[in-house]
Amino acid sequence: MCLAIPARVVELVGADQAIVDLGGVRKTISLALVDAVAVGDYVIVHVGYALSKLDPEEAAATLALFGELASTTATGVAS
């Protein structure tokens, strides 16, 4: 199973790379597969590549679900 996660672009680096914020962790990714990405955009990231841009509301909803899953995993029960 593969997992792609939403990340916010915080800096553009060169022609086809960006630095994204993944819950406080910053990582350099490739933008080679996605057009017209700007700082502040959300992208879906898989193995270091942005696969597509993501609507900010959808990104927030997905990140909230990941947060909920993390808290459930940490405590063993849903909060």
C-alpha positions in Angstrom: 0.0 0.0 0.0 1.2 3.5 -0.9 0.5 6.7 1.0 0.5 10.2 -0.4 0.1 13.1 1.9 -0.9 16.8 1.6 1.9 19.3 2.2 2.0 23.1 2.0 4.6 24.6 -0.3 6.7 27.1 1.7 9.5 27.9 -0.8 10.3 27.3 -4.5 13.8 26.1 -5.2 15.0 26.1 -8.7 12.9 25.3 -11.7 11.2 22.1 -10.5 11.8 21.8 -6.8 10.1 23.1 -3.6 10.4 22.9 0.1 7.2 21.7 1.7 6.0 21.7 5.3 4.8 18.3 6.5 3.4 19.0 10.0 6.5 21.0 11.0 9.0 18.9 9.1 10.4 20.6 6.0 11.4 18.5 3.0 12.6 19.2 -0.5 10.4 17.6 -3.2 10.2 17.5 -7.0 7.6 19.6 -8.8 8.4 17.9 -12.2 5.0 16.3 -12.4 2.9 19.4 -11.5 2.5 22.7 -13.3 2.0 26.2 -11.9 2.7 25.6 -8.2 3.1 28.6 -6.0 4.2 29.3 -2.4 1.1 28.6 -0.2 -0.3 25.9 -2.5 -1.0 22.4 -1.2 0.3 19.4 -3.1 -0.1 15.7 -2.7 3.4 14.2 -2.0 4.5 10.6 -2.6 8.1 9.5 -2.4 9.5 13.0 -2.8 7.3 14.0 -5.8 4.3 16.3 -5.9 1.6 14.4 -7.8 -1.1 17.1 -8.0 -2.2 20.3 -6.4 -4.9 20.1 -3.8 -7.7 22.5 -2.8 -6.8 24.1 0.6 -10.1 23.0 2.2 -9.6 19.4 1.1 -6.0 19.6 2.4 -7.3 20.8 5.8 -9.9 18.0 6.0 -7.4 15.3 5.1 -4.8 16.6 7.6 -7.5 16.7 10.3 -8.2 13.0 9.6 -4.5 12.2 9.8 -4.4 14.0 13.1 -7.4 12.1 14.4 -5.8 8.8 13.3 -2.6 9.7 15.0 -4.3 10.5 18.3 -6.3 7.3 18.1 -3.1 5.3 17.5 -1.3 7.0 20.4 -4.1 6.4 22.9 -5.6 3.2 21.5 -9.1 4.8 21.5 -10.8 7.4 19.4 -11.1 10.8 21.0 
